[in-house]
Each structure stands twice: as structure tokens, then as C-alpha cells.
Amino acid sequence: MRKINTWVLVADAARARIVLNEGPGRGLDATPVREFAGPNAPAREIMADRPGRTFDSAGMGRHAKERPTDPKLVEQRAFLAEVADYLEQEAKRGAYDRLVIVAPPKALGNLRAVLADGVRAKVTGELNKDLTNVPIRDLPDYLGAVMAV
């Protein structure tokens, strides 16, 4: 009988790690398959420059321009897109059969938006919690609701 490889992705908007489970009762492999670390600069450093100034369309007033997007959010989405690309490459390679995603609600939503259809088809469970600081040996305590560890 062929073993079923389940990857557990534990992520937030700036860190991620993938842990392997080779079937019920086998627990999680102590060594992560892959770890990701995105840029996590504070917003004050990303937006260190003052915004530009402009004149009013009518009148002599001047005011600061507002940024069209939040640079921190753009940075986080780019990081999650990198994780999603890796998951897609490895899915095509057949590295895993199932995927369980553990992430806080915002990161989970942003990750869902960039997952390829082939990866989405492998998702068997989701848990909207931030467990990036939980040691691998303690993760099974949290995963019981979404998978048999």
C-alpha cells in the first residue's frame, strides 16, 4: 500500500514552514520540508520617505498625496505568492498528496487567492490560527480537528 504524504503548511504573512506527515499515527517529521522567511520590516521603515505634495485641482491649497496601496500589504502578498509558487511546483512534481493549511485569517485569505487550482485540489483541511511560533513537536495537539496525525 502506497503511503499518503500530507504536507502541513504553517504560515503567517512573513514566515512559513512545511512539515511532512506520512500517514495517520506517524506524527509529524521533526525536520521541516522547507522554511520561508519574508521581509518583515516595520511599516515605518517601508514608508520612511514623506509622501509627495500636490496642489488642489481648484484653488491654491496644497496637500500630501496618499499612497495608493499599503506597502506592508503588498510585501505580505508577494511573500505568500512565493510560498504558493513553491507549493505549485512541488504539486506538479508529486511531492505531496494532501495539503493542510494553518494560518491566521488574513494570511489564509490572501494565500487562498494565489493558490493554483492543482494545489487547491490537494487541500484537505484548513485551520485559521497563527501557529508559526509553536514548536513542531506541539503541532499535533492543534491539528486533531483537521487531520489524523
PyRosetta script that sets phi, psi and omega in degrees:
from pyrosetta import init, pose_from_sequence

init()
pose = pose_from_sequence("MRKINTWVLVADAARARIVLNEGPGRGLDATPVREFAGPNAPAREIMADRPGRTFDSAGMGRHAKERPTDPKLVEQRAFLAEVADYLEQEAKRGAYDRLVIVAPPKALGNLRAVLADGVRAKVTGELNKDLTNVPIRDLPDYLGAVMAV")
pose.set_psi(1, 131.7)
pose.set_omega(1, -178.5)
pose.set_phi(2, -75.8)
pose.set_psi(2, 135.5)
pose.set_omega(2, 178.4)
pose.set_phi(3, -78.0)
pose.set_psi(3, 148.0)
pose.set_omega(3, -179.9)
pose.set_phi(4, -98.1)
pose.set_psi(4, 118.2)
pose.set_omega(4, 177.4)
pose.set_phi(5, -90.5)
pose.set_psi(5, 120.8)
pose.set_omega(5, 176.6)
pose.set_phi(6, -112.2)
pose.set_psi(6, 126.9)
pose.set_omega(6, 173.9)
pose.set_phi(7, -95.8)
pose.set_psi(7, 135.8)
pose.set_omega(7, 175.1)
pose.set_phi(8, -110.1)
pose.set_psi(8, 113.6)
pose.set_omega(8, 178.2)
pose.set_phi(9, -95.1)
pose.set_psi(9, 117.3)
pose.set_omega(9, 176.5)
pose.set_phi(10, -110.9)
pose.set_psi(10, 115.2)
pose.set_omega(10, -171.7)
pose.set_phi(11, -143.2)
pose.set_psi(11, 160.1)
pose.set_omega(11, 164.4)
pose.set_phi(12, -136.2)
pose.set_psi(12, -160.6)
pose.set_omega(12, -175.1)
pose.set_phi(13, -78.8)
pose.set_psi(13, -6.0)
pose.set_omega(13, -177.4)
pose.set_phi(14, -135.2)
pose.set_psi(14, -11.4)
pose.set_omega(14, 179.9)
pose.set_phi(15, -139.3)
pose.set_psi(15, 150.4)
pose.set_omega(15, 176.7)
pose.set_phi(16, -155.6)
pose.set_psi(16, 150.4)
pose.set_omega(16, 172.7)
pose.set_phi(17, -147.2)
pose.set_psi(17, 149.0)
pose.set_omega(17, 179.4)
pose.set_phi(18, -116.2)
pose.set_psi(18, 128.5)
pose.set_omega(18, -178.0)
pose.set_phi(19, -120.3)
pose.set_psi(19, 143.3)
pose.set_omega(19, -176.1)
pose.set_phi(20, -97.0)
pose.set_psi(20, 138.1)
pose.set_omega(20, 169.7)
pose.set_phi(21, -125.6)
pose.set_psi(21, 127.1)
pose.set_omega(21, -176.6)
pose.set_phi(22, -99.7)
pose.set_psi(22, 16.5)
pose.set_omega(22, 175.8)
pose.set_phi(23, 137.2)
pose.set_psi(23, 164.2)
pose.set_omega(23, -179.2)
pose.set_phi(24, -57.5)
pose.set_psi(24, 137.9)
pose.set_omega(24, 178.8)
pose.set_phi(25, 83.3)
pose.set_psi(25, -2.7)
pose.set_omega(25, -178.2)
pose.set_phi(26, -99.0)
pose.set_psi(26, -7.2)
pose.set_omega(26, 179.8)
pose.set_phi(27, 69.7)
pose.set_psi(27, -166.4)
pose.set_omega(27, 179.3)
pose.set_phi(28, -106.7)
pose.set_psi(28, 141.6)
pose.set_omega(28, 176.4)
pose.set_phi(29, -63.2)
pose.set_psi(29, 134.6)
pose.set_omega(29, -175.4)
pose.set_phi(30, -68.8)
pose.set_psi(30, -22.7)
pose.set_omega(30, -179.4)
pose.set_phi(31, -102.4)
pose.set_psi(31, 122.6)
pose.set_omega(31, 179.5)
pose.set_phi(32, -62.0)
pose.set_psi(32, 145.6)
pose.set_omega(32, 175.2)
pose.set_phi(33, -64.5)
pose.set_psi(33, -43.2)
pose.set_omega(33, 179.8)
pose.set_phi(34, -158.1)
pose.set_psi(34, 146.6)
pose.set_omega(34, 174.9)
pose.set_phi(35, -123.9)
pose.set_psi(35, 142.7)
pose.set_omega(35, 179.2)
pose.set_phi(36, -123.0)
pose.set_psi(36, 143.3)
pose.set_omega(36, 173.8)
pose.set_phi(37, -136.5)
pose.set_psi(37, 115.6)
pose.set_omega(37, 180.0)
pose.set_phi(38, -93.7)
pose.set_psi(38, 170.3)
pose.set_omega(38, 176.0)
pose.set_phi(39, -66.5)
pose.set_psi(39, 134.4)
pose.set_omega(39, -177.3)
pose.set_phi(40, -132.0)
pose.set_psi(40, 46.4)
pose.set_omega(40, -179.9)
pose.set_phi(41, -72.4)
pose.set_psi(41, 144.2)
pose.set_omega(41, 175.9)
pose.set_phi(42, -62.4)
pose.set_psi(42, 151.6)
pose.set_omega(42, -178.1)
pose.set_phi(43, -57.3)
pose.set_psi(43, -34.0)
pose.set_omega(43, -179.1)
pose.set_phi(44, -64.5)
pose.set_psi(44, -26.8)
pose.set_omega(44, 177.4)
pose.set_phi(45, -82.8)
pose.set_psi(45, -35.3)
pose.set_omega(45, 179.1)
pose.set_phi(46, -68.0)
pose.set_psi(46, -38.1)
pose.set_omega(46, -177.5)
pose.set_phi(47, -106.4)
pose.set_psi(47, 44.8)
pose.set_omega(47, -175.9)
pose.set_phi(48, -68.9)
pose.set_psi(48, -33.2)
pose.set_omega(48, 179.4)
pose.set_phi(49, -75.8)
pose.set_psi(49, 145.3)
pose.set_omega(49, 176.6)
pose.set_phi(50, -71.4)
pose.set_psi(50, 146.1)
pose.set_omega(50, 178.1)
pose.set_phi(51, -68.1)
pose.set_psi(51, 154.8)
pose.set_omega(51, 179.0)
pose.set_phi(52, -66.1)
pose.set_psi(52, 167.6)
pose.set_omega(52, 179.9)
pose.set_phi(53, -119.0)
pose.set_psi(53, 153.4)
pose.set_omega(53, -179.4)
pose.set_phi(54, -145.0)
pose.set_psi(54, 161.8)
pose.set_omega(54, 176.3)
pose.set_phi(55, -87.0)
pose.set_psi(55, 153.8)
pose.set_omega(55, 172.8)
pose.set_phi(56, -63.5)
pose.set_psi(56, 152.8)
pose.set_omega(56, 177.7)
pose.set_phi(57, -70.0)
pose.set_psi(57, -26.0)
pose.set_omega(57, 176.1)
pose.set_phi(58, -133.3)
pose.set_psi(58, 119.0)
pose.set_omega(58, 179.4)
pose.set_phi(59, 108.8)
pose.set_psi(59, -176.0)
pose.set_omega(59, -175.1)
pose.set_phi(60, -103.3)
pose.set_psi(60, 3.6)
pose.set_omega(60, -177.4)
pose.set_phi(61, -69.3)
pose.set_psi(61, 153.6)
pose.set_omega(61, 175.3)
pose.set_phi(62, -126.0)
pose.set_psi(62, 149.9)
pose.set_omega(62, 177.5)
pose.set_phi(63, -153.4)
pose.set_psi(63, 162.6)
pose.set_omega(63, -179.8)
pose.set_phi(64, -77.1)
pose.set_psi(64, 145.4)
pose.set_omega(64, 175.7)
pose.set_phi(65, -79.7)
pose.set_psi(65, 146.2)
pose.set_omega(65, 176.4)
pose.set_phi(66, -95.3)
pose.set_psi(66, 143.4)
pose.set_omega(66, 179.1)
pose.set_phi(67, -66.7)
pose.set_psi(67, 137.8)
pose.set_omega(67, -178.9)
pose.set_phi(68, -69.4)
pose.set_psi(68, -28.2)
pose.set_omega(68, 178.6)
pose.set_phi(69, -138.2)
pose.set_psi(69, 160.8)
pose.set_omega(69, 176.9)
pose.set_phi(70, -82.4)
pose.set_psi(70, 113.7)
pose.set_omega(70, -177.7)
pose.set_phi(71, -58.7)
pose.set_psi(71, -33.8)
pose.set_omega(71, 179.4)
pose.set_phi(72, -64.3)
pose.set_psi(72, -42.9)
pose.set_omega(72, 179.2)
pose.set_phi(73, -65.8)
pose.set_psi(73, -40.0)
pose.set_omega(73, 177.5)
pose.set_phi(74, -61.8)
pose.set_psi(74, -43.1)
pose.set_omega(74, 179.0)
pose.set_phi(75, -62.2)
pose.set_psi(75, -43.7)
pose.set_omega(75, -179.4)
pose.set_phi(76, -65.9)
pose.set_psi(76, -42.3)
pose.set_omega(76, 179.6)
pose.set_phi(77, -65.8)
pose.set_psi(77, -36.5)
pose.set_omega(77, 177.5)
pose.set_phi(78, -64.8)
pose.set_psi(78, -39.8)
pose.set_omega(78, 178.3)
pose.set_phi(79, -63.1)
pose.set_psi(79, -46.7)
pose.set_omega(79, -179.4)
pose.set_phi(80, -66.6)
pose.set_psi(80, -30.9)
pose.set_omega(80, 175.2)
pose.set_phi(81, -65.6)
pose.set_psi(81, -36.7)
pose.set_omega(81, 176.9)
pose.set_phi(82, -63.7)
pose.set_psi(82, -43.7)
pose.set_omega(82, 177.7)
pose.set_phi(83, -62.9)
pose.set_psi(83, -43.8)
pose.set_omega(83, -179.9)
pose.set_phi(84, -62.9)
pose.set_psi(84, -38.9)
pose.set_omega(84, 177.3)
pose.set_phi(85, -62.2)
pose.set_psi(85, -42.5)
pose.set_omega(85, 178.3)
pose.set_phi(86, -62.3)
pose.set_psi(86, -44.1)
pose.set_omega(86, 179.3)
pose.set_phi(87, -60.8)
pose.set_psi(87, -38.7)
pose.set_omega(87, 179.6)
pose.set_phi(88, -66.8)
pose.set_psi(88, -45.0)
pose.set_omega(88, 179.0)
pose.set_phi(89, -59.4)
pose.set_psi(89, -45.1)
pose.set_omega(89, -177.6)
pose.set_phi(90, -71.9)
pose.set_psi(90, -29.9)
pose.set_omega(90, 176.0)
pose.set_phi(91, -66.0)
pose.set_psi(91, -41.8)
pose.set_omega(91, 177.9)
pose.set_phi(92, -64.2)
pose.set_psi(92, -33.0)
pose.set_omega(92, 179.0)
pose.set_phi(93, -77.1)
pose.set_psi(93, -15.6)
pose.set_omega(93, -179.1)
pose.set_phi(94, 82.1)
pose.set_psi(94, 25.4)
pose.set_omega(94, -176.4)
pose.set_phi(95, -71.4)
pose.set_psi(95, -24.2)
pose.set_omega(95, 179.5)
pose.set_phi(96, -144.5)
pose.set_psi(96, 155.3)
pose.set_omega(96, -179.5)
pose.set_phi(97, -101.8)
pose.set_psi(97, -34.1)
pose.set_omega(97, -177.9)
pose.set_phi(98, -133.2)
pose.set_psi(98, 157.1)
pose.set_omega(98, 179.0)
pose.set_phi(99, -135.9)
pose.set_psi(99, 131.1)
pose.set_omega(99, 173.0)
pose.set_phi(100, -115.9)
pose.set_psi(100, 129.8)
pose.set_omega(100, -177.3)
pose.set_phi(101, -111.0)
pose.set_psi(101, 128.0)
pose.set_omega(101, 176.6)
pose.set_phi(102, -121.8)
pose.set_psi(102, 115.9)
pose.set_omega(102, -178.2)
pose.set_phi(103, -160.1)
pose.set_psi(103, 154.9)
pose.set_omega(103, 174.7)
pose.set_phi(104, -64.7)
pose.set_psi(104, 158.6)
pose.set_omega(104, -171.9)
pose.set_phi(105, -51.2)
pose.set_psi(105, -46.9)
pose.set_omega(105, -178.7)
pose.set_phi(106, -64.7)
pose.set_psi(106, -45.4)
pose.set_omega(106, 179.9)
pose.set_phi(107, -65.2)
pose.set_psi(107, -38.4)
pose.set_omega(107, 178.9)
pose.set_phi(108, -62.4)
pose.set_psi(108, -43.4)
pose.set_omega(108, 177.8)
pose.set_phi(109, -64.4)
pose.set_psi(109, -43.9)
pose.set_omega(109, 178.6)
pose.set_phi(110, -65.6)
pose.set_psi(110, -35.8)
pose.set_omega(110, 178.8)
pose.set_phi(111, -69.4)
pose.set_psi(111, -43.3)
pose.set_omega(111, 177.5)
pose.set_phi(112, -55.8)
pose.set_psi(112, -38.2)
pose.set_omega(112, -176.6)
pose.set_phi(113, -65.7)
pose.set_psi(113, -25.4)
pose.set_omega(113, -176.1)
pose.set_phi(114, -109.3)
pose.set_psi(114, -0.3)
pose.set_omega(114, 179.3)
pose.set_phi(115, -72.8)
pose.set_psi(115, 137.8)
pose.set_omega(115, 176.5)
pose.set_phi(116, -72.8)
pose.set_psi(116, 158.7)
pose.set_omega(116, -178.2)
pose.set_phi(117, -59.8)
pose.set_psi(117, -38.6)
pose.set_omega(117, 179.2)
pose.set_phi(118, -63.5)
pose.set_psi(118, -34.0)
pose.set_omega(118, 178.2)
pose.set_phi(119, -76.1)
pose.set_psi(119, -42.7)
pose.set_omega(119, 178.6)
pose.set_phi(120, -57.4)
pose.set_psi(120, -35.6)
pose.set_omega(120, -179.6)
pose.set_phi(121, -66.3)
pose.set_psi(121, -24.0)
pose.set_omega(121, -178.9)
pose.set_phi(122, -89.7)
pose.set_psi(122, -10.1)
pose.set_omega(122, -178.6)
pose.set_phi(123, -71.1)
pose.set_psi(123, 119.4)
pose.set_omega(123, -179.9)
pose.set_phi(124, -109.6)
pose.set_psi(124, -10.4)
pose.set_omega(124, 179.1)
pose.set_phi(125, -165.6)
pose.set_psi(125, 151.7)
pose.set_omega(125, 177.0)
pose.set_phi(126, -137.3)
pose.set_psi(126, 142.9)
pose.set_omega(126, 177.2)
pose.set_phi(127, -133.3)
pose.set_psi(127, 118.5)
pose.set_omega(127, -176.5)
pose.set_phi(128, -92.6)
pose.set_psi(128, 78.0)
pose.set_omega(128, 176.3)
pose.set_phi(129, -140.5)
pose.set_psi(129, 152.4)
pose.set_omega(129, 174.9)
pose.set_phi(130, -93.9)
pose.set_psi(130, 101.5)
pose.set_omega(130, -179.4)
pose.set_phi(131, -114.2)
pose.set_psi(131, 21.7)
pose.set_omega(131, -177.2)
pose.set_phi(132, -66.1)
pose.set_psi(132, -23.5)
pose.set_omega(132, 179.4)
pose.set_phi(133, -94.0)
pose.set_psi(133, -0.2)
pose.set_omega(133, -179.3)
pose.set_phi(134, -84.4)
pose.set_psi(134, 130.8)
pose.set_omega(134, 177.2)
pose.set_phi(135, -62.4)
pose.set_psi(135, 151.6)
pose.set_omega(135, -177.8)
pose.set_phi(136, -56.8)
pose.set_psi(136, -38.7)
pose.set_omega(136, -177.9)
pose.set_phi(137, -63.8)
pose.set_psi(137, -22.8)
pose.set_omega(137, -179.6)
pose.set_phi(138, -95.6)
pose.set_psi(138, -9.2)
pose.set_omega(138, -177.6)
pose.set_phi(139, -60.7)
pose.set_psi(139, -39.8)
pose.set_omega(139, -179.4)
pose.set_phi(140, -55.6)
pose.set_psi(140, -28.2)
pose.set_omega(140, 178.3)
pose.set_phi(141, -61.7)
pose.set_psi(141, -29.7)
pose.set_omega(141, -177.4)
pose.set_phi(142, -93.9)
pose.set_psi(142, -22.0)
pose.set_omega(142, -171.7)
pose.set_phi(143, -88.4)
pose.set_psi(143, -6.2)
pose.set_omega(143, -176.5)
pose.set_phi(144, -54.9)
pose.set_psi(144, -30.1)
pose.set_omega(144, -178.6)
pose.set_phi(145, -75.2)
pose.set_psi(145, -21.3)
pose.set_omega(145, -175.4)
pose.set_phi(146, -115.6)
pose.set_psi(146, -13.1)
pose.set_omega(146, 179.4)
pose.set_phi(147, -162.6)
pose.set_psi(147, 158.0)
pose.set_omega(147, 175.4)
pose.set_phi(148, -88.7)
pose.set_psi(148, 114.3)
pose.set_omega(148, -178.5)
pose.set_phi(149, -98.2)
pose.dump_pdb("model.pdb")
